[in-house]
Amino acid sequence: MQVYFTDVTQPIIDSSVSVKCKRVEILNVFLEVEPVPFNRGFYSVDITFFFTVHLNAYTSPLATPTEVQGLATFSKKVILYGSEGNVRVFSSDAAPGQLTPRNSNLPKASVQVVDPICLACRLMECPEYPNCCCITVPPDVGSQYDGNFAVCNPVKTVYITLGLFTIVQLERSVQMMIPAYDYCVPDKECTTTADDPCELFKRIKFPTNEFFPPRMDDLEDADIPTCGCEEIGCND
C-alpha cells in the first residue's frame, strides 16, 4: 500500500535516503452494507480501513531519524449471509420528524480488527504522471494530521506491506421466546425454635455409625481394601 503525506511531512520524505516503519495503528474503518442482487439473504459489506503509519525517516546514514506520520488506506469486500427482514424498524431515539427509510431493516455490519503488523517498508521515487501521490481523504480523517494531503507535490513516496487480522460479522435483531417468572416475594416471616437449645438438640439424629466400626459388607460397598483373609484362608 502507498503511504500518503501532508504538505508538512512530505518535504521530510523527499529529503530522506531511507525509512523504517515503527508501528501502524488503525485510525478508522468505514462500512457499507448493500443487498446482493438475485441472492436473497446475502449482503455485500464494503470495508475501508484507514491506517496511521509511524515512520523513522533518515536523511543520511548517520543522522538522527525524524519521526513522521502518514496515511494508508485499504479496501475489501466480503459477502455474508444476513437473512431477510420485511418489516420497517422505528425507534424512539430517532431525530424528531426523521423518516425511516424502507431499507431500515438491513443487518448491521461490524468488524473486529487489531493493529496490523508492518511486514515491509520501502522508499521509492514518485511516478511522473501528476496526482499519483496525492489523495483526498474524509474531513474527520484528515483532521487528525497536520497539513493538507491534497496540495502537496511529492518527489518520493513510501510503500508498506501489512499483515491484518479481522473478523467481519452481520448482526440482525430477532425475536426470541424466553420463559419469564414473576418476582418471588416472601409473604411469611421465618420462624424457628432455636430459642431452646435442648429442643434443637433433640431434633438431631443420633450418630450410631460413629460408635461402631464398619462391617465387611460396608467396606466392600465403599471399595475400601480389606485384609484379604478370605484369599489366604485365615480363620477369624
C-alpha positions, 0 to 999 in steps of 0.5 A, spaced: 500 500 500 502 507 498 503 511 504 500 518 503 503 525 506 501 532 508 504 538 505 508 538 512 511 531 512 512 530 505 518 535 504 521 530 510 520 524 505 523 527 499 529 529 503 530 522 506 535 516 503 531 511 507 525 509 512 523 504 517 516 503 519 515 503 527 508 501 528 501 502 524 495 503 528 488 503 525 485 510 525 478 508 522 474 503 518 468 505 514 462 500 512 457 499 507 452 494 507 448 493 500 443 487 498 446 482 493 442 482 487 438 475 485 441 472 492 436 473 497 439 473 504 446 475 502 449 482 503 455 485 500 459 489 506 464 494 503 470 495 508 475 501 508 480 501 513 484 507 514 491 506 517 496 511 521 503 509 519 509 511 524 515 512 520 523 513 522 525 517 516 533 518 515 536 523 511 543 520 511 546 514 514 548 517 520 543 522 522 538 522 527 531 519 524 525 524 524 519 521 526 513 522 521 506 520 520 502 518 514 496 515 511 494 508 508 488 506 506 485 499 504 479 496 501 475 489 501 469 486 500 466 480 503 459 477 502 455 474 508 449 471 509 444 476 513 437 473 512 431 477 510 427 482 514 420 485 511 418 489 516 420 497 517 424 498 524 422 505 528 425 507 534 424 512 539 431 515 539 430 517 532 431 525 530 424 528 531 420 528 524 426 523 521 423 518 516 425 511 516 427 509 510 424 502 507 431 499 507 431 500 515 431 493 516 438 491 513 443 487 518 448 491 521 455 490 519 461 490 524 468 488 524 473 486 529 480 488 527 487 489 531 493 493 529 496 490 523 503 488 523 508 492 518 511 486 514 515 491 509 517 498 508 520 501 502 522 508 499 521 509 492 521 515 487 514 518 485 511 516 478 511 522 473 504 522 471 501 528 476 496 526 482 499 519 483 501 521 490 496 525 492 489 523 495 483 526 498 481 523 504 474 524 509 474 531 513 474 527 520 480 523 517 484 528 515 483 532 521 487 528 525 494 530 521 497 536 520 497 539 513 493 538 507 494 531 503 491 534 497 496 540 495 502 537 496 507 535 490 511 529 492 518 527 489 518 520 493 513 516 496 513 510 501 510 503 500 508 498 506 506 491 506 501 489 512 499 483 515 491 484 518 487 480 522 479 481 522 473 478 523 467 481 519 460 479 522 452 481 520 448 482 526 440 482 525 435 483 531 430 477 532 425 475 536 426 470 541 421 466 546 424 466 553 420 463 559 419 469 564 417 468 572 414 473 576 418 476 582 418 471 588 416 475 594 416 472 601 409 473 604 411 469 611 416 471 616 421 465 618 420 462 624 424 457 628 425 454 635 432 455 636 430 459 642 431 452 646 437 449 645 435 442 648 429 442 643 434 443 637 438 438 640 433 433 640 431 434 633 438 431 631 439 424 629 443 420 633 450 418 630 450 410 631 455 409 625 460 413 629 460 408 635 461 402 631 466 400 626 464 398 619 462 391 617 465 387 611 459 388 607 460 396 608 467 396 606 466 392 600 460 397 598 465 403 599 471 399 595 475 400 601 481 394 601 480 389 606 485 384 609 484 379 604 483 373 609 478 370 605 484 369 599 489 366 604 484 362 608 485 365 615 480 363 620 477 369 624 
